[in-house]
Amino acid sequence: MTSVNAALAAAAFAPALAIGSFLNVVVARLPEKRSLVRPRSACPACGHELAWWENVPLLSYALLRGRCRGCSTPISLRYPLVELTTALLVAACFWRFGLSSDAFVASFFCAVLVALSAIDFERRILPDRIVLPSTVAVLAAQVALHPERTVEWVAAGLGASLFLFVALVAYPKGMGMGDVKLALLLGVMLGWEVSVGLMVGMLAALVLGVVLMARHGIAARKTAIPFGPFLAFGAIVALFWGEAILSAYLGRF
Ligand SMILES: [Zn+2]
């Protein structure tokens, strides 16, 4: 089984790179309400239109040494990062869940989280136009695949959302309504394991906050770090290890 899944993961890697490449278009254009299909990709600095070989995931970035062929402006590191992260996560989904509907839903979930993290990192927003339709799609898929857990999906989504809403009211500086809505998506995907996702995400944000404070002192408090990528990180930990973490934790009582 494991070797079959490893082969599946390897086979998923290249198509997933292409998905990552599409996510880069979403990240660059969706927040500006530009079309995702037209015009062709071009350098944002000089308008140089990319030839097909300048648009190959990972390889083009390496081949061009991270610079536009027209004007030598550095290409954002976000492009190869999004492509590689997407490919690794989708491969991991097939490794973990095998050739199943669950693997496709988990891959979709990961891809959405990658795009949202990149947008939140660059613009400090989590667009409703991604979060809300994704939540509906994931909930529909989960209910169709695992109808016996319908109450869990809905309750976990609402619970996670309410939890972050309370946190937002108590500590308004740390996050925004975008994070509250994102928690809904995490809950309908993860079920009760969303608790692991929220805890890991908050812990990761806390650790980075402490590290930044230690390095830059009080000034670090002013660097607003978006919370979305931490929630996404926690959600991915919960997706792959949530069950194990939760049962280990509950087993202690
Ligand atoms: Zn250029």
Boltz pocket constraint, residues with backbone or C-beta under 6 A from the ligand:
constraints:
  - pocket:
      binder: B
      contacts: [[A, 43], [A, 44], [A, 45], [A, 46], [A, 47], [A, 48], [A, 68], [A, 69], [A, 70], [A, 71], [A, 72], [A, 73]]
      max_distance: 6.0
